[in-house]
Amino acid sequence: MSIVLILILVISGIVVGFINTLSAGGTVVSIALFLALGLPPSAANATNRVQVLIQSFGATILFRKKKLIEDRKIIELSIPAMIGALAGSLFASLMTQNLFPYFMGTILLIMIILMLYKPKVLFEDNPQKVNKPFTVANYLVFFAIGVYGGFIQVGTGYFLIIASTIMLGYDIIKTSAIKVSVMFLYSIVAMIVFVFEGKIYWEYGLLHSLGGVFGSWIATRFALKNGANFVRWVIIVVIILTALYLFGAIDPKPFFNTLLQN
């Protein structure tokens, strides 16, 4: 493996780790890189899980030290997500590939409106929701997110952000803590399935993860230091870039192809 390739894997991992800790959508970069390296789509999807697992674990540890969310609540939300991830990893997606960009585009539009016109939802906890016990609807939503995340991962963080702010009433910093913690736990289940399938390219995945852990550490420090408004604008920028990717306006794969050829 060349020094250039190692640097590309690590540096792109830093970018992905930063994005995924504060927002979502960094998986787009990972998948594009692995496809440019010649991995089949199924292997790119599987190899990406190494970075997701390790990076979310690192972010979870950092957020947990700040005691932002009770461990009990994280476990309660993670159990249905883990069950869903098992189903999503074993079976086909719930939507066709043709509908995926439109579905995600709608979700992103909702998030942009929330970020720009309802900022109070992101900056403050909603005591009426935060102090309520979790409902069956909450568990079903996190199960559905787990199914989707177990199958494809791209954009899962957006669903976790929406569920944690709108449904559960947490501010955006605590939402980030919930997102990475739940993602870490359900990713364990997905990883087990992909390991048994033998589709993971470990060298690529581990080097990419090395950068991801560092990027996650930077993002967590930035979030805790700069507060909710910083996280809000990171999410808005990433949402716009992800939407442009979904509708074919931008594609990082040619960029990685150029780097790898030089």
C-alpha positions in Angstrom: 0.0 0.0 0.0 1.5 3.3 -1.1 2.1 6.3 1.3 -0.3 8.4 -0.9 -3.1 5.9 -0.4 -2.4 5.7 3.3 -2.6 9.5 3.6 -5.8 9.6 1.6 -7.5 7.0 3.8 -6.4 8.7 7.0 -7.1 12.3 6.0 -10.5 11.5 4.5 -11.2 9.6 7.7 -10.5 12.8 9.7 -13.1 14.7 7.6 -15.7 11.9 7.9 -15.2 11.6 11.6 -15.7 15.3 12.1 -18.8 15.4 9.9 -20.4 12.3 11.4 -19.9 13.3 15.0 -21.6 16.7 14.7 -23.9 16.0 11.8 -24.4 13.1 9.3 -23.6 12.4 5.7 -19.9 11.7 6.0 -20.5 8.2 4.9 -21.0 9.6 1.4 -17.2 10.4 1.4 -16.3 7.0 2.7 -18.4 5.1 0.2 -17.1 7.2 -2.7 -13.5 6.6 -1.7 -13.9 2.8 -1.4 -15.7 2.6 -4.8 -12.8 4.6 -6.3 -10.4 2.0 -4.8 -12.3 -0.7 -6.8 -14.4 -2.2 -4.0 -17.8 -3.6 -5.1 -20.7 -1.6 -3.7 -21.5 -4.3 -1.1 -17.9 -4.5 0.1 -17.7 -0.6 0.2 -20.9 -0.6 2.4 -19.4 -3.3 4.7 -15.9 -1.8 4.9 -17.5 1.6 5.8 -18.9 0.0 9.0 -15.4 -0.3 10.5 -15.0 3.4 10.5 -18.5 4.0 11.7 -18.1 1.6 14.6 -14.7 2.8 15.8 -15.4 6.6 15.3 -18.7 6.4 17.1 -17.1 4.5 19.9 -14.5 7.2 20.4 -17.1 10.0 20.3 -19.3 8.1 22.7 -16.5 7.9 25.3 -15.8 11.6 25.0 -19.5 12.6 25.3 -20.0 10.1 28.2 -17.3 11.7 30.2 -19.4 14.9 30.2 -22.4 12.9 31.5 -24.8 14.6 29.0 -27.2 11.6 28.8 -28.1 8.9 31.3 -26.7 5.5 30.3 -30.1 3.9 31.0 -31.8 6.1 28.4 -29.0 5.3 25.8 -29.5 1.6 26.4 -33.3 1.9 26.2 -33.1 3.6 22.8 -30.3 1.4 21.5 -32.0 -2.0 22.1 -34.7 -1.4 19.4 -32.1 0.1 17.1 -29.9 -2.9 17.5 -32.8 -5.3 16.7 -33.6 -3.2 13.7 -29.9 -3.1 12.6 -29.9 -6.9 12.6 -32.9 -7.0 10.3 -31.5 -4.3 8.1 -28.2 -6.0 7.8 -29.8 -9.3 6.8 -32.6 -8.2 4.5 -33.1 -5.7 1.7 -33.8 -2.0 2.0 -37.4 -0.8 2.7 -37.2 1.6 -0.3 -36.1 1.3 -3.9 -32.9 2.9 -5.1 -34.8 5.2 -7.4 -36.8 6.6 -4.5 -33.9 7.0 -2.2 -32.7 10.5 -3.3 -36.3 11.9 -3.1 -36.9 10.4 0.3 -33.7 11.7 1.8 -34.2 15.1 0.0 -37.5 15.5 1.9 -35.8 14.7 5.2 -33.1 17.2 4.5 -35.7 19.9 3.6 -37.4 19.3 7.0 -34.1 19.6 8.8 -33.1 22.9 7.0 -36.5 24.4 8.0 -36.0 23.2 11.6 -32.4 24.6 11.7 -33.3 28.0 10.3 -36.8 28.7 11.7 -37.0 26.8 14.9 -33.5 27.2 16.4 -34.9 27.2 20.0 -35.6 23.5 19.5 -31.9 22.9 19.0 -30.5 25.2 21.7 -32.7 24.2 24.7 -34.1 21.0 26.1 -37.9 20.6 26.1 -38.6 19.6 29.7 -42.1 18.3 28.9 -40.6 15.8 26.4 -37.2 15.1 28.1 -38.8 14.2 31.4 -41.4 11.9 29.9 -40.8 8.1 29.8 -40.1 6.7 26.4 -43.2 5.6 24.5 -43.9 2.7 22.2 -43.7 5.2 19.3 -40.2 6.2 20.4 -39.1 2.6 20.4 -40.6 1.9 17.0 -38.9 5.0 15.5 -35.5 3.9 16.8 -36.2 0.3 15.5 -36.9 1.7 12.1 -33.8 3.8 12.2 -31.8 0.7 13.1 -33.3 -1.2 10.1 -32.2 1.6 7.8 -28.8 2.0 9.4 -28.1 -1.7 9.4 -28.8 -1.8 5.7 -27.2 1.2 4.2 -26.0 3.7 6.9 -25.9 6.8 4.6 -27.9 9.5 6.2 -28.8 7.5 9.4 -27.5 10.3 11.6 -30.1 12.7 10.1 -32.9 10.4 11.3 -31.3 10.1 14.8 -31.0 13.9 15.0 -34.7 14.5 14.1 -35.9 11.8 16.5 -33.8 13.1 19.4 -34.8 16.7 18.9 -38.4 16.6 17.8 -39.6 13.5 19.5 -37.4 13.3 22.6 -36.9 17.1 23.1 -33.1 17.2 23.6 -30.9 20.1 22.5 -28.4 19.6 19.7 -25.4 18.8 21.9 -27.2 16.1 23.7 -28.6 14.9 20.4 -25.1 14.5 19.1 -24.3 12.4 22.2 -27.4 10.2 21.6 -26.7 9.9 17.9 -23.1 8.6 18.3 -24.0 6.3 21.2 -26.9 4.6 19.5 -24.9 4.4 16.3 -22.0 2.7 18.1 -24.3 0.0 19.7 -26.3 -0.8 16.6 -23.1 -0.8 14.5 -21.8 -3.7 16.6 -24.7 -5.8 15.4 -24.3 -4.8 11.7 -20.5 -5.4 11.9 -21.1 -9.0 13.1 -23.2 -9.7 10.1 -20.8 -8.2 7.6 -17.8 -10.0 9.2 -19.6 -13.3 8.7 -20.2 -12.4 5.1 -16.5 -11.7 4.6 -16.9 -8.5 2.7 -14.8 -6.2 4.8 -11.5 -4.9 3.5 -9.8 -4.5 6.9 -6.7 -2.5 5.8 -8.8 0.2 4.2 -11.4 0.2 7.0 -8.8 0.4 9.8 -6.7 3.2 8.3 -9.8 5.2 7.5 -11.0 4.6 11.1 -7.7 5.9 12.4 -8.5 9.3 10.9 -12.1 9.0 11.9 -11.2 8.7 15.6 -9.1 11.9 15.4 -11.8 13.8 13.5 -14.4 12.7 16.0 -12.2 13.9 18.9 -11.8 17.3 17.2 -15.5 17.6 16.5 -16.5 16.7 20.1 -14.1 19.3 21.5 -15.4 21.9 19.1 -19.0 21.0 20.0 -18.5 21.3 23.8 -16.4 24.4 23.5 -18.5 26.4 20.9 -22.0 25.2 21.8 -25.2 24.5 19.9 -25.0 27.3 17.4 -21.7 26.0 16.0 -23.1 22.5 15.6 -26.2 23.9 14.0 -24.2 25.6 11.2 -22.0 22.6 10.6 -25.2 20.5 10.2 -26.7 23.1 7.8 -23.6 23.1 5.6 -23.3 19.3 5.5 -27.1 19.0 4.7 -26.6 21.2 1.7 -23.6 19.3 0.5 -25.4 15.9 1.0 -28.5 17.2 -0.9 -26.3 18.2 -3.8 -24.8 14.8 -3.8 -28.1 13.0 -3.7 -29.4 14.9 -6.7 -26.2 14.4 -8.7 -24.9 18.0 -8.5 -21.6 16.9 -6.9 -19.8 13.6 -6.7 -16.6 13.0 -4.7 -15.7 9.8 -6.5 -13.9 11.5 -9.5 -11.8 13.5 -7.0 -10.6 10.4 -5.3 -9.9 8.8 -8.7 -7.7 11.7 -9.6 -5.8 11.5 -6.4 -5.2 7.8 -6.7 -4.0 8.1 -10.3 -1.3 10.8 -9.4 
